[in-house]
Amino acid sequence: MTDVAAARDDSFALTRPVHVGRTHLVVTDLATVSDFYQTILGLSVIEKSASGVVLGVAGKPLLTLTTRGDVARAPRNAAGLFHTAFLMPSRQELAHWLAHSAHRHIRLDGASDHLVSEAIYLSDPEGNGIEIYADRKPGEWTYNSDGTVQMATERLDLQALYDSAPKTEWGGMAPDAAIGHMHLQVGNVPEADRFYEGVLGLKKMASYPGASFFASGDYHHHIAANVWNSRNAGARSDAMTGLSDYALNFNDKASLDKVLATLESLEIPVTRTAEGHSLRDPWGIGITLAA
């Protein structure tokens, strides 16, 4: 697995032909949710207005929060966000964040060892799911003969992770942290397969009952889609809280051109914007394809 072994471990997710850029959530209480992502996740304000805020690290936008006058809370079974997954550059940074969260008495929703990564789960004040995780070295992942990767959901020893944390004060999210993947709630897994694999050209790297995991360039997953809460969900409305849209960044222009040609051949509407090429998935979740 020369491509895997040769890659820089701390940026493997981001050096693939396609990776996740920033994400955008619609919220009802902008001040409360924004404060949570700053104080608990350690993001910094990059831009701010009356109706929205852009948060990130080292000047790099990761999360946009906006509100609107007609905003309505999305039901739990709506299509949209399962969680936004923030990728820490090292296990030490993950442990440092865990110690910070423990000292702030943050309630965690769970913690798992996925073989390829170690992950901690929580929710923001409006119930938007969050994963904080660190990848194991790609050379330690186990690939199957068809190029898929072995993943599992096993118990993570939180105490051991906490004990390994630096004893210094936590100074916020690491400057080279990123959004490693987006996990979506969708209405139908086969339709998600057709769209994310067949249209956007990602490879299905793993399957769980009711879920598929898609990636570019041998990563374990950049996008996941499940029906655990949302089976048969229809399209989202713009005024719903939760996930409005997210960006897929293309490191390779040829890959982007190929996807755009597929979208054109299938007559899927695409709008050119200042950020890139904008479209919606089958459940109304916005995607910006950016070079």
Backbone torsions as a table, in degrees:
resi	resn	phi	psi	omega
1	MET	NA	67.9	-171.3
2	THR	-63.1	-38.9	-179.5
3	ASP	-62.0	-40.9	-179.5
4	VAL	-68.2	-49.1	-173.4
5	ALA	-66.3	-32.0	-174.4
6	ALA	-82.0	-18.2	-173.9
7	ALA	-71.4	150.8	171.3
8	ARG	-66.4	125.5	-172.8
9	ASP	-61.5	-38.3	-172.1
10	ASP	-76.0	-10.7	-177.7
11	SER	-129.2	17.8	-174.7
12	PHE	-56.2	-43.9	-179.0
13	ALA	-60.1	-33.9	-172.8
14	LEU	-90.7	-13.0	-178.5
15	THR	-96.0	3.0	176.9
16	ARG	-71.3	163.1	178.1
17	PRO	-54.0	-33.1	177.8
18	VAL	-131.5	140.3	173.6
19	HIS	-149.8	166.4	-179.6
20	VAL	-77.5	138.8	175.8
21	GLY	-98.5	-109.4	-179.4
22	ARG	-105.0	169.1	177.7
23	THR	-132.4	162.9	-172.2
24	HIS	-137.5	119.3	178.0
25	LEU	-111.9	142.3	171.1
26	VAL	-98.1	131.7	-175.2
27	VAL	-130.9	163.2	176.2
28	THR	-90.4	-38.0	-177.1
29	ASP	-116.2	90.7	-173.6
30	LEU	-61.2	-43.8	-175.9
31	ALA	-64.2	-44.9	-177.1
32	THR	-66.7	-45.6	-177.8
33	VAL	-68.6	-41.2	178.6
34	SER	-61.3	-43.6	179.3
35	ASP	-61.8	-37.8	179.1
36	PHE	-61.0	-48.5	-178.2
37	TYR	-67.6	-25.6	176.6
38	GLN	-78.6	-48.9	-172.8
39	THR	-81.7	-35.7	-175.0
40	ILE	-92.1	-41.7	179.4
41	LEU	-94.3	-15.8	176.1
42	GLY	79.5	24.3	175.2
43	LEU	-79.8	156.8	-179.7
44	SER	-112.9	151.2	178.1
45	VAL	-75.4	127.6	176.7
46	ILE	-104.3	-43.1	175.8
47	GLU	-140.4	153.4	-179.1
48	LYS	-149.4	139.1	173.9
49	SER	-142.7	-179.3	-179.0
50	ALA	-65.3	-30.3	-174.1
51	SER	-108.0	1.5	-177.8
52	GLY	-169.6	166.4	177.9
53	VAL	-145.5	141.8	174.8
54	VAL	-108.2	124.0	-178.4
55	LEU	-115.9	150.6	179.0
56	GLY	-171.5	-161.6	177.9
57	VAL	-132.1	138.7	176.5
58	ALA	49.9	39.2	179.4
59	GLY	77.6	2.7	-178.5
60	LYS	-97.1	115.8	-179.4
61	PRO	-66.7	131.3	175.7
62	LEU	-119.0	-38.2	-171.8
63	LEU	-138.7	123.9	172.1
64	THR	-104.9	131.6	174.8
65	LEU	-116.1	129.6	175.3
66	THR	-134.1	162.1	172.5
67	THR	-134.5	171.6	-178.5
68	ARG	-156.4	161.4	-174.3
69	GLY	-65.0	-30.8	-176.4
70	ASP	-102.4	20.8	-175.8
71	VAL	-62.6	139.8	179.9
72	ALA	-133.6	137.6	-178.5
73	ARG	-64.9	127.4	178.5
74	ALA	-72.4	138.7	174.6
75	PRO	-67.2	159.0	-176.1
76	ARG	-62.3	-27.0	-177.1
77	ASN	-94.2	12.4	177.9
78	ALA	-76.9	151.3	170.2
79	ALA	-64.5	153.4	179.1
80	GLY	145.2	-127.8	-172.4
81	LEU	-91.8	131.9	163.2
82	PHE	-94.6	-52.9	166.5
83	HIS	-160.9	153.1	167.0
84	THR	-92.9	128.1	-174.1
85	ALA	-107.1	112.0	179.3
86	PHE	-90.5	120.9	-175.8
87	LEU	-93.3	117.3	175.8
88	MET	-82.9	146.9	-176.8
89	PRO	-73.1	-10.8	-178.9
90	SER	-159.3	161.7	175.4
91	ARG	-63.6	-33.7	179.2
92	GLN	-62.6	-40.4	178.2
93	GLU	-66.8	-37.0	176.5
94	LEU	-63.0	-45.1	179.4
95	ALA	-63.4	-39.7	179.9
96	HIS	-63.1	-42.2	177.4
97	TRP	-64.4	-40.6	179.5
98	LEU	-59.5	-43.9	178.5
99	ALA	-62.2	-42.3	176.7
100	HIS	-58.4	-47.1	-177.8
101	SER	-65.2	-36.6	178.3
102	ALA	-65.1	-41.4	179.8
103	HIS	-67.4	-25.8	177.1
104	ARG	-92.4	2.4	178.0
105	HIS	58.1	42.5	179.3
106	ILE	-78.8	133.0	178.3
107	ARG	-78.7	123.7	177.6
108	LEU	-94.0	148.3	178.2
109	ASP	-91.2	-17.1	-179.5
110	GLY	165.9	174.5	177.6
111	ALA	-154.7	136.2	-174.5
112	SER	-141.7	147.6	167.6
113	ASP	-99.7	114.6	-177.7
114	HIS	-99.1	15.6	-176.5
115	LEU	72.4	-50.6	177.9
116	VAL	-83.8	-16.5	-173.9
117	SER	-157.7	166.4	171.7
118	GLU	-119.3	130.9	-168.4
119	ALA	-135.3	143.9	176.4
120	ILE	-122.9	138.1	-174.2
121	TYR	-119.8	142.2	175.9
122	LEU	-155.4	-179.5	179.7
123	SER	-133.4	150.2	176.1
124	ASP	-81.0	176.8	-174.1
125	PRO	-61.5	-17.9	179.1
126	GLU	-106.4	14.6	173.6
127	GLY	86.2	7.3	175.8
128	ASN	-72.6	126.1	-176.7
129	GLY	-70.7	146.0	179.9
130	ILE	-134.9	137.6	169.0
131	GLU	-119.3	133.9	171.3
132	ILE	-113.8	121.5	-173.3
133	TYR	-145.7	163.4	173.3
134	ALA	-132.4	136.0	178.2
135	ASP	-78.9	145.0	162.5
136	ARG	-73.3	166.0	179.8
137	LYS	-62.6	132.5	-178.3
138	PRO	-54.6	-30.2	177.3
139	GLY	-65.5	-15.4	178.8
140	GLU	-92.9	-7.7	179.4
141	TRP	-74.7	152.6	178.1
142	THR	-106.8	119.4	178.7
143	TYR	-100.8	143.0	175.6
144	ASN	-84.1	170.8	-176.2
145	SER	-64.0	-24.0	179.3
146	ASP	-90.6	7.8	178.0
147	GLY	88.7	-5.1	174.7
148	THR	-75.5	167.8	-174.4
149	VAL	-118.4	147.5	179.6
150	GLN	-84.0	121.2	176.7
151	MET	-127.5	157.7	177.7
152	ALA	-152.7	173.5	173.8
153	THR	-124.1	97.2	-177.9
154	GLU	-117.6	166.4	-177.8
155	ARG	-67.2	134.9	174.1
156	LEU	-99.7	130.9	179.2
157	ASP	-79.3	91.0	-176.8
158	LEU	-65.2	-35.7	-178.9
159	GLN	-63.7	-44.1	179.0
160	ALA	-64.1	-38.9	178.1
161	LEU	-65.2	-44.5	178.3
162	TYR	-59.9	-43.5	-177.7
163	ASP	-64.3	-24.1	-178.8
164	SER	-86.1	-3.4	-175.6
165	ALA	-69.4	146.6	172.6
166	PRO	-58.9	146.1	-177.8
167	LYS	-86.8	4.3	178.1
168	THR	-82.6	163.8	178.2
169	GLU	-68.1	138.6	179.1
170	TRP	-71.9	131.5	-174.4
171	GLY	-108.1	20.7	-178.6
172	GLY	103.8	174.0	-177.5
173	MET	-64.8	139.1	-177.2
174	ALA	-57.6	143.0	-177.0
175	PRO	-62.4	-22.6	178.4
176	ASP	-103.6	18.6	170.0
177	ALA	-70.5	161.4	-176.2
178	ALA	-156.5	173.7	167.9
179	ILE	-87.0	111.3	-176.5
180	GLY	-80.0	-37.0	177.1
181	HIS	-157.9	163.1	173.8
182	MET	-115.9	130.9	177.0
183	HIS	-111.6	120.2	-170.3
184	LEU	-107.6	150.7	165.7
185	GLN	-96.5	126.1	-178.7
186	VAL	-129.3	174.3	-177.1
187	GLY	-93.1	-16.5	-170.2
188	ASN	-161.5	120.9	-177.0
189	VAL	-69.2	-45.2	177.7
190	PRO	-57.5	-36.7	177.5
191	GLU	-68.0	-37.1	175.2
192	ALA	-63.1	-40.8	176.9
193	ASP	-59.0	-45.9	-178.1
194	ARG	-62.7	-37.2	-176.9
195	PHE	-80.0	-54.4	-172.5
196	TYR	-74.9	-31.0	177.1
197	GLU	-93.3	-50.2	-174.1
198	GLY	-73.5	-34.8	-176.8
199	VAL	-98.6	-52.0	-176.4
200	LEU	-84.0	-8.8	171.2
201	GLY	79.3	15.0	174.9
202	LEU	-79.1	157.9	179.5
203	LYS	-98.6	135.7	174.7
204	LYS	-75.0	114.2	-173.4
205	MET	-95.7	-20.9	-179.3
206	ALA	-163.7	157.1	176.3
207	SER	-132.8	137.4	168.1
208	TYR	-118.1	164.1	171.9
209	PRO	-56.8	117.9	179.2
210	GLY	80.8	14.8	-178.0
211	ALA	-154.8	148.5	172.2
212	SER	-128.1	150.7	-177.4
213	PHE	-125.1	123.4	-173.2
214	PHE	-118.9	147.5	-179.5
215	ALA	-154.4	170.3	174.4
216	SER	-116.8	139.0	170.3
217	GLY	62.0	41.6	173.3
218	ASP	72.9	10.5	171.9
219	TYR	-71.0	160.6	-178.9
220	HIS	-71.3	-43.5	166.6
221	HIS	-170.3	136.8	169.9
222	HIS	-97.6	-29.3	178.7
223	ILE	-133.4	134.9	168.7
224	ALA	-123.7	151.4	-179.3
225	ALA	-139.9	125.7	179.5
226	ASN	-133.5	163.3	177.8
227	VAL	-117.7	20.6	-173.4
228	TRP	-60.7	-35.9	175.7
229	ASN	-110.0	-15.2	-160.4
230	SER	-125.2	21.2	-177.8
231	ARG	-53.6	132.0	179.4
232	ASN	68.9	15.2	177.2
233	ALA	-62.4	144.9	175.7
234	GLY	-91.6	-165.0	-177.1
235	ALA	-74.4	146.6	176.1
236	ARG	-73.0	156.3	169.5
237	SER	-100.8	155.0	-177.4
238	ASP	-62.4	-27.3	-175.6
239	ALA	-85.6	-3.8	179.9
240	MET	-68.7	142.7	169.2
241	THR	-69.0	163.2	179.3
242	GLY	102.3	-151.0	-172.0
243	LEU	-73.9	116.4	173.6
244	SER	-86.8	-51.6	-177.2
245	ASP	-164.7	167.9	175.7
246	TYR	-150.3	167.8	-176.8
247	ALA	-111.8	140.5	167.1
248	LEU	-110.2	118.9	-178.6
249	ASN	-95.9	132.0	-179.2
250	PHE	-103.4	117.9	175.2
251	ASN	-78.2	-13.7	-174.6
252	ASP	-125.5	112.7	-176.5
253	LYS	-62.5	-32.4	179.5
254	ALA	-62.5	-37.4	177.9
255	SER	-65.0	-41.4	177.7
256	LEU	-63.9	-45.5	-179.5
257	ASP	-59.6	-37.5	179.7
258	LYS	-65.9	-43.0	178.4
259	VAL	-65.2	-43.1	179.5
260	LEU	-62.0	-37.6	177.5
261	ALA	-65.4	-39.8	177.3
262	THR	-63.7	-45.5	178.9
263	LEU	-59.5	-41.5	179.5
264	GLU	-65.7	-42.8	-178.3
265	SER	-65.1	-30.4	179.3
266	LEU	-90.5	0.5	179.6
267	GLU	57.0	39.1	173.8
268	ILE	-86.7	123.5	-174.6
269	PRO	-61.3	131.9	177.4
270	VAL	-132.0	133.6	179.3
271	THR	-114.1	132.0	176.6
272	ARG	-80.6	127.4	178.7
273	THR	-125.6	177.1	178.2
274	ALA	-64.3	-27.8	-178.4
275	GLU	-86.8	-22.7	-177.1
276	GLY	156.7	-137.5	-178.0
277	HIS	-113.7	120.4	-171.8
278	SER	-105.3	136.7	176.7
279	LEU	-151.1	179.2	176.6
280	ARG	-126.1	146.3	175.8
281	ASP	-79.8	178.9	-175.7
282	PRO	-61.6	-12.6	-179.7
283	TRP	-110.6	17.6	175.1
284	GLY	79.3	10.3	176.6
285	ILE	-80.0	125.5	-177.1
286	GLY	-74.8	142.0	177.1
287	ILE	-133.3	132.1	172.1
288	THR	-109.8	121.9	176.1
289	LEU	-92.8	116.7	-174.4
290	ALA	-124.4	139.2	178.1
291	ALA	-90.1	NA	NA
